[in-house]
Amino acid sequence: MTRRYKAAFSLLLFVLPALVLYLIFLIIPMLQGSYYSFTDWNGLNKTYDFVGIRNFVEALRDDRNFRTAIWFTAKYVFFAVVFQNVVALLLAMLIESRKRAKGLFRTIFFMPNMLSVIISTFMWVFVFSKVLPALSEHAAFKFLDLSWLGDPSVSFWSILLVSLWGGVGTLMLIYMSAIQGIPQHLKEAAIIDGATPFHMLRYITLPLIAHALTICIFLTLNSSFKVYDLIYALTGGGPGRGTQPITMNIFEEAFQGNNRYGYASAKAIILFLIIFVITMIQVTVMKKREVEA
Amino acid sequence: MSRRLYSALAWLVLALLAVYFLFPIYMAIVNSFKTEGEVYSSVLGLPATFRFDNYMEAFKKANMLHSGLNTIIVTVTGIVGIVVCSSLAGYKLSRTRGRLSNWIFMLFVASMLIPFQTIMVTLTKMARNLGLQGSPFGLGVVCAGLGVSMAIFLYHGFVKGIPRELDESASMDGCGEWKGFFLIIFPLLVPITFTIIVLNLLWLWNDFLLPVLLLNDYRKYTLVLTINMFFGKYSRDWALILASLILSSIPIVVIFAFFQRWVIQGITDGAVKG
């Protein structure tokens, strides 16, 4: 009995420094945030009232900006997840099938991951506002003459172009290591049986890297729902609120003039629940398929 | 014939994608050497002469030395905190069986889905109450709190590969548990520690939203915040802006070049063990 207590005590001592930091800066703010989401606190006053679920009802029923932001984020997440994973997988397969220059290509496609999103997106602002207009003056590049950052229906694709640029590096590395793990004799057997590249992909590669697909789709879902820096630096959510994601809507509600802490917290909880439910469904469904394969 | 066609196609696609990836960086570097007038008259061409004036000016005007120092304080504080706390916790949680240990581990892992926006308001308030707002050191401490769960997860997986006999031999030789950890276990954790350092370095060095909330005096700004302010201030002077973007990216690229092996190792290991 005393031995068990001693073991538990020693466990707690080792865990204590991490646990204290973690409780103070993550768990307690999370619980406080959940609490404030049921109040009308403005972040400054000492007093506030308990308003039940009124914040949640207002956000989902009456707040047009928030609904637009949810719709924008949903569209963005869908395209970002699909594009990033397709391109990362394509790159991983192409690079792995090369005999030469593997390291060079890996470095080129991973490079954006080193840079700060803010800093590299400012480079893209330069490209969109100065370089592409100059290019489009040449007849061959006439099609580049677009309002890349000024028209929400165009800048949606500009945002995706930059997110693809910054997002594929990590995914590509994960896919590459999964592809390296496919037993060589399976590939050889398939080639001898006359499999086309498409058959190889469908019946050999994809089923055998299913675990990497689960992880990469989880990572991209998670990061795309939380997108902020990129859009902040590229369009600032504008023009108007034309490209405003949920995260920016929350930030605006909490800090920029509105100062509705309680209401912003309710929106933040909604975002958390959306991410939680969707990623849980994704992981459960995809894990099941892994076992079958 | 189809194999050669396939191979040619593969090179073509790789080359096109490489152009897409290098294009903005190439454009930024080339134009950072031009004069302001040159940027407007010929964006696409090469500069008439390679002059470093923009770099000198950006270095001075953006106060790079100072904000670089602030960034180093944030990064070092955060990383030391994360490595010390998480190695202890990850090791012990991995070695201890039982409900308490599982429960604590799950508590750490569960947080990875929490969006920063869900806690930002109350976290800022917490940091202010603890006197951590407004200083790079305080920001580093807060970051350590946010970063421990990921690092514990990685340490937890890595420790499984270290034989238990080593712990036992240490305790038989009369080492206390803590002394044994620092003398015998920690040196064995060096590879995963490198990975954790580099991953957190990329995060801390480049982080934006948390520093915005916690550092409200421009003298305390990190590099990214300074560049953000600089961008707003000189948004018409692209040559100067681009020089500042390149200049502030150099340190992290150099560090990364040295540690590339561990990053690639870490990203793939972390993903596969998850």
Boltz contact constraints between the chains, C-beta under 6 A:
constraints:
  - contact:
      token1: [A, 8]
      token2: [B, 100]
      max_distance: 6.0
  - contact:
      token1: [A, 11]
      token2: [B, 92]
      max_distance: 6.0
  - contact:
      token1: [A, 11]
      token2: [B, 96]
      max_distance: 6.0
  - contact:
      token1: [A, 14]
      token2: [B, 88]
      max_distance: 6.0
  - contact:
      token1: [A, 14]
      token2: [B, 92]
      max_distance: 6.0
  - contact:
      token1: [A, 15]
      token2: [B, 89]
      max_distance: 6.0
  - contact:
      token1: [A, 15]
      token2: [B, 104]
      max_distance: 6.0
  - contact:
      token1: [A, 17]
      token2: [B, 85]
      max_distance: 6.0
  - contact:
      token1: [A, 18]
      token2: [B, 85]
      max_distance: 6.0
  - contact:
      token1: [A, 18]
      token2: [B, 86]
      max_distance: 6.0
  - contact:
      token1: [A, 18]
      token2: [B, 89]
      max_distance: 6.0
  - contact:
      token1: [A, 18]
      token2: [B, 148]
      max_distance: 6.0
  - contact:
      token1: [A, 21]
      token2: [B, 144]
      max_distance: 6.0
  - contact:
      token1: [A, 21]
      token2: [B, 145]
      max_distance: 6.0
  - contact:
      token1: [A, 21]
      token2: [B, 148]
      max_distance: 6.0
  - contact:
      token1: [A, 22]
      token2: [B, 145]
      max_distance: 6.0
  - contact:
      token1: [A, 22]
      token2: [B, 148]
      max_distance: 6.0
  - contact:
      token1: [A, 25]
      token2: [B, 142]
      max_distance: 6.0
  - contact:
      token1: [A, 25]
      token2: [B, 145]
      max_distance: 6.0
  - contact:
      token1: [A, 25]
      token2: [B, 146]
      max_distance: 6.0
  - contact:
      token1: [A, 26]
      token2: [B, 111]
      max_distance: 6.0
  - contact:
      token1: [A, 29]
      token2: [B, 119]
      max_distance: 6.0
  - contact:
      token1: [A, 29]
      token2: [B, 122]
      max_distance: 6.0
  - contact:
      token1: [A, 29]
      token2: [B, 123]
      max_distance: 6.0
  - contact:
      token1: [A, 29]
      token2: [B, 126]
      max_distance: 6.0
  - contact:
      token1: [A, 30]
      token2: [B, 119]
      max_distance: 6.0
  - contact:
      token1: [A, 32]
      token2: [B, 122]
      max_distance: 6.0
  - contact:
      token1: [A, 33]
      token2: [B, 118]
      max_distance: 6.0
  - contact:
      token1: [A, 33]
      token2: [B, 119]
      max_distance: 6.0
  - contact:
      token1: [A, 33]
      token2: [B, 122]
      max_distance: 6.0
  - contact:
      token1: [A, 94]
      token2: [B, 10]
      max_distance: 6.0
  - contact:
      token1: [A, 94]
      token2: [B, 14]
      max_distance: 6.0
  - contact:
      token1: [A, 108]
      token2: [B, 18]
      max_distance: 6.0
  - contact:
      token1: [A, 108]
      token2: [B, 21]
      max_distance: 6.0
  - contact:
      token1: [A, 109]
      token2: [B, 21]
      max_distance: 6.0
  - contact:
      token1: [A, 114]
      token2: [B, 252]
      max_distance: 6.0
  - contact:
      token1: [A, 114]
      token2: [B, 253]
      max_distance: 6.0
  - contact:
      token1: [A, 114]
      token2: [B, 256]
      max_distance: 6.0
  - contact:
      token1: [A, 115]
      token2: [B, 249]
      max_distance: 6.0
  - contact:
      token1: [A, 116]
      token2: [B, 206]
      max_distance: 6.0
  - contact:
      token1: [A, 116]
      token2: [B, 224]
      max_distance: 6.0
  - contact:
      token1: [A, 118]
      token2: [B, 208]
      max_distance: 6.0
  - contact:
      token1: [A, 118]
      token2: [B, 224]
      max_distance: 6.0
  - contact:
      token1: [A, 118]
      token2: [B, 228]
      max_distance: 6.0
  - contact:
      token1: [A, 119]
      token2: [B, 227]
      max_distance: 6.0
  - contact:
      token1: [A, 119]
      token2: [B, 245]
      max_distance: 6.0
  - contact:
      token1: [A, 119]
      token2: [B, 249]
      max_distance: 6.0
  - contact:
      token1: [A, 122]
      token2: [B, 231]
      max_distance: 6.0
  - contact:
      token1: [A, 122]
      token2: [B, 245]
      max_distance: 6.0
  - contact:
      token1: [A, 123]
      token2: [B, 24]
      max_distance: 6.0
  - contact:
      token1: [A, 123]
      token2: [B, 28]
      max_distance: 6.0
  - contact:
      token1: [A, 123]
      token2: [B, 245]
      max_distance: 6.0
  - contact:
      token1: [A, 124]
      token2: [B, 24]
      max_distance: 6.0
  - contact:
      token1: [A, 126]
      token2: [B, 238]
      max_distance: 6.0
  - contact:
      token1: [A, 127]
      token2: [B, 24]
      max_distance: 6.0
  - contact:
      token1: [A, 127]
      token2: [B, 27]
      max_distance: 6.0
  - contact:
      token1: [A, 130]
      token2: [B, 43]
      max_distance: 6.0
  - contact:
      token1: [A, 131]
      token2: [B, 27]
      max_distance: 6.0
  - contact:
      token1: [A, 131]
      token2: [B, 43]
      max_distance: 6.0
  - contact:
      token1: [A, 134]
      token2: [B, 43]
      max_distance: 6.0
  - contact:
      token1: [A, 134]
      token2: [B, 44]
      max_distance: 6.0
  - contact:
      token1: [A, 170]
      token2: [B, 267]
      max_distance: 6.0
  - contact:
      token1: [A, 173]
      token2: [B, 264]
      max_distance: 6.0
  - contact:
      token1: [A, 173]
      token2: [B, 267]
      max_distance: 6.0
  - contact:
      token1: [A, 173]
      token2: [B, 268]
      max_distance: 6.0
  - contact:
      token1: [A, 174]
      token2: [B, 271]
      max_distance: 6.0
  - contact:
      token1: [A, 177]
      token2: [B, 268]
      max_distance: 6.0
  - contact:
      token1: [A, 215]
      token2: [B, 271]
      max_distance: 6.0
  - contact:
      token1: [A, 226]
      token2: [B, 115]
      max_distance: 6.0
  - contact:
      token1: [A, 229]
      token2: [B, 208]
      max_distance: 6.0
  - contact:
      token1: [A, 247]
      token2: [B, 117]
      max_distance: 6.0
  - contact:
      token1: [A, 250]
      token2: [B, 117]
      max_distance: 6.0
  - contact:
      token1: [A, 254]
      token2: [B, 121]
      max_distance: 6.0
  - contact:
      token1: [A, 261]
      token2: [B, 121]
      max_distance: 6.0
  - contact:
      token1: [A, 268]
      token2: [B, 117]
      max_distance: 6.0
  - contact:
      token1: [A, 268]
      token2: [B, 118]
      max_distance: 6.0
  - contact:
      token1: [A, 271]
      token2: [B, 115]
      max_distance: 6.0
  - contact:
      token1: [A, 272]
      token2: [B, 115]
      max_distance: 6.0
  - contact:
      token1: [A, 272]
      token2: [B, 118]
      max_distance: 6.0
  - contact:
      token1: [A, 275]
      token2: [B, 113]
      max_distance: 6.0
  - contact:
      token1: [A, 276]
      token2: [B, 113]
      max_distance: 6.0
